[in-house]
Amino acid sequence: MDIGEHCDEAFRREIKEELDLDRFEILGIVDFDTWTTKRGNDKVGGIARLIKNDNDEIKLSHEHVQMAWISEDEVDDYNFVWPNAKRMIKNGFEYLRKYEK
């Protein structure tokens, strides 16, 4: 988040910057986490939100060329930057199943 920026505004900006999506619906927050960096000085937080996009093609930014789309059964096969990302992603799949019912 930039100084003075509301969290929803920051989220929408990041989705535009990282995925090139303009039109999407935020379905909900599926998980959140906070942790301390390896240096032990910096606090970091992350929020996992589920979004719905019916119109735009997702285009990953140049910062994410090593990213890949994975299925739910592949989550445990990957190492993630966020310490609890596996839990957060699994919660996202669970939230999606409930949303689709």
SELUMTOR-262461 format. One record per residue: residue number from 1; x negated, y, z of N, C-alpha, C, O in turn; residue in one letter. Coordinates in steps of 0.2 Angstrom, whole numbers. Layout:
BEGIN
ROTOR    k   n_px   n_py   n_pz  ca_px  ca_py  ca_pz   c_px   c_py   c_pz   o_px   o_py   o_pz  r
ROTOR  NUM      X      Y      Z      X      Y      Z      X      Y      Z      X      Y      Z  A
...
end
This chain:
BEGIN
ROTOR    k   n_px   n_py   n_pz  ca_px  ca_py  ca_pz   c_px   c_py   c_pz   o_px   o_py   o_pz  r
ROTOR    1     -4     -6      0      0      0      0     -4      6      0    -10      6      3  M
ROTOR    2     -2     11     -4     -6     17     -4     -3     22      2      2     20      5  D
ROTOR    3     -7     26      4     -5     31     10      2     34      8      2     37      3  I
ROTOR    4      6     34     13     13     37     12     18     33      7     23     35      6  G
ROTOR    5     16     27      5     20     23      0     24     18      5     22     15      9  E
ROTOR    6     30     18      3     35     13      6     33      6      4     31      5     -2  H
ROTOR    7     34      1      8     33     -6      6     36     -8      0     33    -12     -4  C
ROTOR    8     43     -7     -1     46     -9     -7     43     -6    -13     43     -9    -19  D
ROTOR    9     42      1    -13     39      4    -18     32      1    -20     30      0    -26  E
ROTOR   10     28      0    -15     21     -3    -16     22    -10    -20     18    -12    -24  A
ROTOR   11     27    -14    -17     28    -21    -20     30    -20    -28     27    -24    -32  F
ROTOR   12     34    -16    -29     37    -15    -36     31    -12    -40     30    -15    -46  R
ROTOR   13     27     -8    -38     21     -6    -41     16    -11    -43     13    -12    -48  R
ROTOR   14     15    -15    -38     10    -21    -38     12    -26    -43      8    -29    -47  E
ROTOR   15     19    -27    -43     22    -32    -48     21    -30    -55     19    -33    -60  I
ROTOR   16     22    -23    -56     21    -20    -63     13    -21    -65     12    -22    -70  K
ROTOR   17      9    -19    -60      1    -19    -62     -1    -26    -63     -5    -27    -67  E
ROTOR   18      1    -31    -59     -2    -38    -59      2    -42    -64     -2    -47    -66  E
ROTOR   19      8    -41    -65     12    -46    -69     15    -42    -75     18    -46    -79  L
ROTOR   20     15    -36    -76     18    -32    -81     25    -33    -81     28    -33    -87  D
ROTOR   21     28    -33    -76     36    -34    -75     39    -27    -73     37    -24    -68  L
ROTOR   22     44    -25    -77     47    -19    -75     54    -20    -72     56    -17    -67  D
ROTOR   23     57    -26    -74     64    -27    -72     64    -34    -69     63    -39    -72  R
ROTOR   24     65    -34    -62     66    -40    -58     70    -38    -52     71    -33    -50  F
ROTOR   25     73    -44    -49     77    -43    -43     73    -46    -38     70    -52    -38  E
ROTOR   26     73    -43    -32     69    -46    -26     75    -50    -23     80    -48    -20  I
ROTOR   27     74    -57    -22     79    -61    -19     78    -62    -12     83    -63     -8  L
ROTOR   28     72    -61     -9     71    -61     -2     63    -62      0     59    -64     -4  G
ROTOR   29     62    -61      6     56    -62      9     56    -69     11     60    -71     15  I
ROTOR   30     51    -73      9     51    -80     11     46    -82     16     46    -87     19  V
ROTOR   31     41    -78     17     36    -79     22     31    -73     23     32    -68     19  D
ROTOR   32     28    -72     28     23    -67     29     17    -70     33     18    -75     37  F
ROTOR   33     12    -66     33      6    -68     37      1    -63     38      1    -58     34  D
ROTOR   34     -3    -63     44     -8    -58     45    -14    -62     47    -14    -67     50  T
ROTOR   35    -20    -59     45    -26    -63     47    -32    -57     47    -31    -52     45  W
ROTOR   36    -38    -60     50    -43    -55     50    -48    -58     45    -49    -64     44  T
ROTOR   37    -52    -53     42    -57    -55     37    -63    -59     40    -63    -59     46  T
ROTOR   38    -67    -62     36    -73    -66     38    -77    -61     42    -81    -64     47  K
ROTOR   39    -78    -55     41    -82    -50     45    -79    -49     51    -82    -47     56  R
ROTOR   40    -72    -51     52    -69    -50     59    -67    -43     60    -64    -42     66  G
ROTOR   41    -68    -38     56    -66    -31     57    -60    -29     54    -56    -25     57  N
ROTOR   42    -58    -32     48    -52    -29     44    -46    -34     45    -47    -40     45  D
ROTOR   43    -41    -31     47    -34    -34     47    -31    -34     40    -31    -29     37  K
ROTOR   44    -28    -40     38    -25    -40     32    -18    -43     33    -17    -48     37  V
ROTOR   45    -13    -41     29     -7    -44     29     -4    -46     22     -6    -43     17  G
ROTOR   46      0    -51     22      3    -53     16     10    -55     17     12    -58     22  G
ROTOR   47     14    -53     12     21    -55     12     23    -58      5     21    -56      0  I
ROTOR   48     26    -64      6     28    -68      0     35    -67     -1     40    -68      3  A
ROTOR   49     37    -64     -7     44    -63     -9     45    -67    -15     41    -68    -19  R
ROTOR   50     51    -69    -16     54    -72    -21     57    -67    -26     62    -63    -23  L
ROTOR   51     56    -67    -32     59    -62    -37     62    -66    -43     60    -72    -44  I
ROTOR   52     67    -63    -46     70    -66    -52     69    -62    -57     70    -56    -57  K
ROTOR   53     67    -64    -63     65    -61    -69     68    -64    -75     67    -70    -76  N
ROTOR   54     73    -61    -78     77    -64    -83     75    -62    -90     76    -65    -95  D
ROTOR   55     71    -56    -90     70    -53    -97     63    -52    -99     62    -54   -105  N
ROTOR   56     59    -51    -95     52    -49    -97     47    -55    -97     48    -60    -93  D
ROTOR   57     42    -55   -101     37    -61   -101     32    -58    -96     30    -53    -96  E
ROTOR   58     30    -63    -92     25    -62    -87     18    -62    -91     16    -66    -94  I
ROTOR   59     14    -56    -89      7    -55    -92      3    -54    -86      3    -48    -84  K
ROTOR   60     -2    -59    -85     -6    -58    -79    -11    -52    -81    -14    -52    -87  L
ROTOR   61    -13    -48    -76    -18    -43    -77    -25    -46    -78    -26    -52    -76  S
ROTOR   62    -30    -42    -80    -36    -45    -81    -40    -47    -75    -44    -51    -75  H
ROTOR   63    -37    -45    -69    -40    -47    -63    -38    -54    -61    -41    -57    -57  E
ROTOR   64    -33    -57    -65    -31    -64    -63    -32    -69    -68    -28    -73    -69  H
ROTOR   65    -37    -68    -72    -38    -73    -78    -39    -80    -75    -38    -85    -79  V
ROTOR   66    -41    -81    -69    -42    -88    -67    -36    -91    -63    -36    -96    -60  Q
ROTOR   67    -31    -87    -63    -24    -89    -60    -21    -95    -65    -22    -95    -71  M
ROTOR   68    -17    -99    -62    -13   -104    -65     -6   -105    -62     -6   -104    -56  A
ROTOR   69     -1   -106    -66      5   -108    -64      5   -115    -61      2   -120    -65  W
ROTOR   70      7   -117    -56      7   -124    -53     14   -126    -51     18   -121    -49  I
ROTOR   71     15   -132    -51     22   -135    -48     21   -136    -41     16   -136    -38  S
ROTOR   72     27   -137    -38     27   -138    -30     23   -144    -28     20   -143    -23  E
ROTOR   73     23   -149    -32     19   -155    -30     11   -154    -31      7   -158    -29  D
ROTOR   74      9   -149    -34      2   -147    -35     -1   -142    -30     -7   -141    -30  E
ROTOR   75      3   -139    -25      1   -134    -21     -5   -137    -16     -9   -133    -15  V
ROTOR   76     -4   -143    -14    -10   -145     -9    -16   -147    -13    -21   -148    -10  D
ROTOR   77    -16   -146    -20    -22   -148    -23    -27   -142    -24    -32   -142    -27  D
ROTOR   78    -24   -136    -22    -28   -130    -23    -30   -126    -17    -27   -127    -11  Y
ROTOR   79    -36   -123    -17    -38   -118    -12    -36   -111    -13    -37   -109    -19  N
ROTOR   80    -33   -108     -9    -31   -101    -10    -35    -96     -5    -38    -98      0  F
ROTOR   81    -35    -90     -8    -38    -85     -4    -35    -83      3    -39    -83      8  V
ROTOR   82    -29    -83      3    -25    -82      9    -25    -88     13    -24    -94     11  W
ROTOR   83    -27    -88     20    -28    -94     24    -21    -98     24    -22   -104     24  P
ROTOR   84    -15    -95     24     -9    -99     25     -5    -98     18      1    -99     18  N
ROTOR   85     -8    -97     13     -5    -97      6     -1   -103      5      5   -103      2  A
ROTOR   86     -4   -109      6      0   -115      5      7   -115      8     12   -117      5  K
ROTOR   87      7   -114     14     13   -113     18     18   -108     15     24   -110     14  R
ROTOR   88     15   -103     13     19    -97     10     22   -100      4     28    -98      3  M
ROTOR   89     18   -103      0     21   -105     -7     26   -111     -6     31   -111     -9  I
ROTOR   90     25   -115     -2     30   -120      0     36   -118      2     42   -120      0  K
ROTOR   91     36   -113      7     42   -109      9     46   -106      3     52   -105      3  N
ROTOR   92     42   -103     -2     45   -100     -8     49   -105    -12     54   -104    -14  G
ROTOR   93     46   -111    -13     50   -116    -16     56   -119    -12     61   -120    -15  F
ROTOR   94     55   -119     -6     61   -121     -2     67   -115     -2     73   -117     -3  E
ROTOR   95     65   -109     -2     69   -103     -3     73   -104     -9     79   -103    -10  Y
ROTOR   96     69   -105    -15     72   -106    -21     77   -111    -22     82   -110    -25  L
ROTOR   97     76   -117    -19     81   -122    -19     87   -120    -15     93   -121    -18  R
ROTOR   98     87   -117    -10     93   -114     -6     96   -109    -11    102   -109    -11  K
ROTOR   99     92   -105    -14     95    -99    -18     99   -102    -24    104   -100    -26  Y
ROTOR  100     96   -108    -27     99   -111    -33    106   -115    -31    110   -116    -36  E
ROTOR  101    107   -116    -25    113   -120    -23    119   -116    -23    125   -118    -22  K
end
